Amino acid sequence: MHAPHLLILVTVDCFRADHAGFMGYDRPTTPFLDCLAKESLVFRNAIASGTPTYYSLPAILASRYPLAFGRELLGLAADETTIASVLQESGFATAAFSAANPYISERFGYARGFDVFRDFLNVGEFSPKVSPCSHSVRTSANRALSSTCHAIPGLGAAYDELYFQYCQNSGSRPESLDALRKFPSAEVIVDNASAWIKDNATRPFFLWLHLMDPHAPYFPTAEALELMQDRGAGAPLASYLNAYWNREDLTPRRLAKKREQVIGLYDAGIRWADEQVRRLTENLVDMDLWDRCALALTADHGEEFLEHGGRYHAPIKLTEELLHVPLLVRVPGQPAKMIDSPIGLVDLAPSLLDVLSVPAPADFRGHSWFTRILQERSLDRPVITECIQGCTNPFRRDCRIGPRILAVRKGNHKIVIDFSTGQDMLFDLSSDPTERAPIPRGNSQAIRRELLDCARRHVTESHQSRDFDRCQAMQMRDLRLEWAHSPAHISN
């Protein structure tokens, strides 16, 4: 089997594994990927190395753990080795098209190694839409009334409901889903990628696409809703559902009343990503490139829909709905295979280089599973995920300084360690896949000790291998950016 010389990596933001058809989901979210899975390596237990995006992407592109440079630093270092930089130095044309995720930008070092890097962050039509009745723009009279009502037992909830309904009825009616969308759809990304492929079809190339269609706010295309046979969820209803789902004044029990409708919007976003990957593949076939092209598709992390009382994907927990992601790797000439062993996305970059017969650099922390699969060798290694608890706004430096949360998975067992309390919880995912019943501390002592030892070694190695020159360079980059955007600098 000859190594392919074209590689496409597709990352789909917020795409949880159990919402893919080839992973057992019963809704038609991924008909094309389901077909592609029949000729691909499918990893049934792929695990994100961090959550959310700013903690997951360094593992995917640079094969290193998110806190390897310390908790204060985000993104990639200016001279950090990535799969893109390795392939660029090996003579590959390289390009990335990312659908306006602010954490995947040149500011955070993600342009490194790419001849073409477009993040769509400066495209005005994709700027966030702000509701005229958001909490930030309440009038002083409304704020005073709110404070008074919340001081009276039982009246605060009634005020919140009336105010929410008032906002929904007083704002302008959205004309279309496209007018509400915060990010460019996958169609835009694939159009740009296809044009670039056409211009570089005679060269080995590496192409990375990051799609945001399943990401909140959930405003799928009308075509995606048609494909999902959900014709009733037009712009007005989608706007209402997103506003309802974003409320902070409701209990999970009340939010659950709209849960299935919100999931319907999310699923339509996945369906549109699937449809556009299909279109990209058809373009490759038309250009006679598909038989020479390896394609990997995964996600940076998943999404929560009240499974543990939460929404979205804030770094406050490391539950399976946030960590378990799809991973499908299609290699020309390689037979399809299902792999059940847990795999960390920190291993993805060295594995894809292995697919291309390009040596992985020594500073990659992950290890290739591709050759091991070909040789039918065991993949039973501990899988580590980490993030900083509560870092929901990484643009603020003080938000990054918090305790670590760390999870270690081996086989069906998973331990989650909260460094703020020093507590750990051990789960057996075979008997408790929803993580509702931690194993009592007196039970399963051997596996608990083994996973705790893995966590201890990981933290120790992270500190011992820290590159202080790179850390200092990243700190200086952040300080320069903060100064460039500070009021004092702008006024000068």
Secondary structure, 3 states (H helix, E strand, C coil): CCCCCEEEEEEECCCCHHHCHHHCCCCCCCHHHHHHHCCCEEECCEECCCCCHHHHHHHHHHCCCCCCCCCCCCCCCCCCCCHHHHHHHCCCEEEEEECCCCCCCHHHCCCCCCCEEECCCCCHHHCCCCCCCCHHHCCHHHHHHHHHHHCCCCHHHHHHHHHHHHHHHHCCCCCCHHHHCCCCCHHHHHHHHHHHHHHCCCCCEEEEEEECCCCCCCCCCHHHHHHCCCCCCCHHHHHHHHHHHCCCCCCHHHHHHHHHHHHHHHHHHHHHHHHHHHHHHHHHHHCCCHHHEEEEEECCCCCEECCCCCEECCCCCCCHHHHEECEEEECCCCCCEEECCCEEHHHHHHHHHHHCCCCCCCCCCCCCCHHHHHCCCCCCCCEEEEEECCCCCCCCHHHHCCCEEEEEEECCEEEEEECCCCEEEEEECCCCCCCCCCCCCCCCHHHHHHHHHHHHHHHHHHHHCCCHHHHHHHHHHHHHHHHHCCHHHHHC
